[in-house]
Amino acid sequence: MLPQKRLTMLTKLTKKKLLISLGALIIICGLAVTAWIVFHQPSPKTVSSSAASQSTPQKPTSIRLIATGDWIAHASVNAAALQPNGSYNYMPMISDFLPIFKDADIRFCNDPILNGGESLGISGYPKFNSPTEFVTDMGKLGCNLVNTASNHSFDFTQQYINNSVAAWATVPNMLAVAGENTDQQQHDTVHYFTVKGVKFAFLAYDTYSNTDAPVLDSYGVNIFSDDFAASQIQQAKQAGAKIIIVSMRWGTEYTTVADTEQEQDAQFLADQGVTLVLGQGSHELQPVTELTGSAGTKTVVWYSLGNFINTQEPPETLFNGLAVINFDITTDQISTMSYLPIYMHYEWTPQQQAADDIAARNNLHLYLLEDATQSMINSQQLNTTIAAQKQRMATTLSADGLNIPLITSQQFLQN
């Protein structure tokens, strides 16, 4: 039998050896696990490649353009915008469209009236001069491509045009404004802008002037002629423009079909190789067509975009929409088109309508048609229905054989 002291010493040694053995075993197991992880994990090259593919942004393949009809500052529109402090705020009437404008690359708006400001006197129909806030609020909504050439451009003097041009020059983030000019150099200028690497040219013309607003000079407004348009289009091609957009103020007022002069001018523009024609002037929607130019190129023509904000009376002037046009970046051609219906609402009583008391029109607001109700339309004394107006739009748009679908705002925002 061993002495107690020696037994205690042996026990301590045995424990020490056991601890050393356990430690070695743990180290060996740790090394084995580490080796397994290293052996089975993806190679650094595979991980790097995967991460690179996720972080590299996809190259854009399309450019979206939306286009409105006429923005008309009728007296009732100005009255609705007038603030207690004497300023004007049009945004509450059009604010529903902020998400729509935000979701497009190019936002074409048609400004067919003078915007000379309060110093020259505010007036509505038949001779227009809006507050300059009408321009700045168009910019706030998102308009960044604007036509200003119109049959109303010479309603007053050249000073009104100068003030209008100056007002537009203060609006930030514009791609181009064309149509009215302060001198001959501006008149002769071809406007260019680039979106997603694609170079555009933008030209704007008016084909007629009102009898009580004759042409005042050679430069104030771009008056259409074959020679003038052909020269500018050729210049745009030589400058490397891949897509040429032309705005045309033309046609017969309050008609839903293009007249002979519109058709002739459209074919002329197609023969010059224009990509897209955005027409206005009839205050009502007109058909969309595709023409083949003399060199075999294709030109899409929207004969009339109708109206945007206004307080005219015929239903056809109040139920219109936004043209939605997508360009394929790889081909520089139009790939798809659709139409987002809108509705301009105001209210007055049957007695006020019978008396043509246009100053009594109130509660103005521009809606997406999908948000309109029949009771709203009835309060406007329009004697029509939403279904009837949607059918009219669908029939008019496709009258020349193109299929232009009506879409909702949800469909617009999802595409």
C-alpha angles and dihedrals in degrees: 000000000000121000115258093244093055092045091054091050093051091049090054091050092049091051091048092053090047092053091049090050092049091049091051091049092052092050091049091049091048092052091049093051091047091051091050092051093047092047096049103038119101116269117262089246093058094050093047092050093050093049091048092052091052096047098044109094117232115250111251114252102187144034120214122214126185122191132198131200125232123336102207121184097207115181090259091052091053091046091053090051096047113113128207090253092055097257125116129239118184096168098092089061095053105026093110087076099057094098091048094051092044090057096057130078097211120033112190116196129180116223105185098169137071117264100196096144136231095302088071096043128266116254140164133199131019094023114021134211118159132194112264087245086076087067097042091050091052085056092047091054089053108261106158104160114052139180117205101170111111147143085258095055092098095043088120134358135318088261090069089054091048091052091048092052090048091051092054091047089065095056111102128226096024121158095197143332117198141167108062123062143186096213144003094271092059089045092057096043122114110212120223135185136168127224122182091344095309118119116222132190120207124199128176130195141176117210100196145016128218116262090241092047106053123183108279103191144351098263113032094090133020101246111196122245130155093243095047094047094044091051093051094045091051089050090052092052092049089051090058101254109166096191123035118197120191125192115207127194100199147115138067118308119248096013130122096206132068116249126226094264091053091051092049094048091046092054090048090054090047090052089055091055101253114167101207136013118199110195132192139162107092092078087223133084116267132187127287118229140177118223131193116227127220090263093049096259121140124239125189115211125196098193093197132359091196120215136326116185113008144114103231119142113231112089089232089065094050102043108062135116152209119285109227113203127176123199121206106228093206094057102023087228135118110268105179139004134193141160130237109204120225135186129212109212131197133148138226136149126260088250092053090048092050089052090045088233094172092171088065094066109117145162092053118188136152112224139184102252089237088066095052125103131204091243089059090053092047091053087059094056092235101141094213140098136234091242092052093051093047089051091049091051094048092048094046096048094052098038092111095051102269119123106229108173124211110237138191127236090253091056089048094051094045095054 
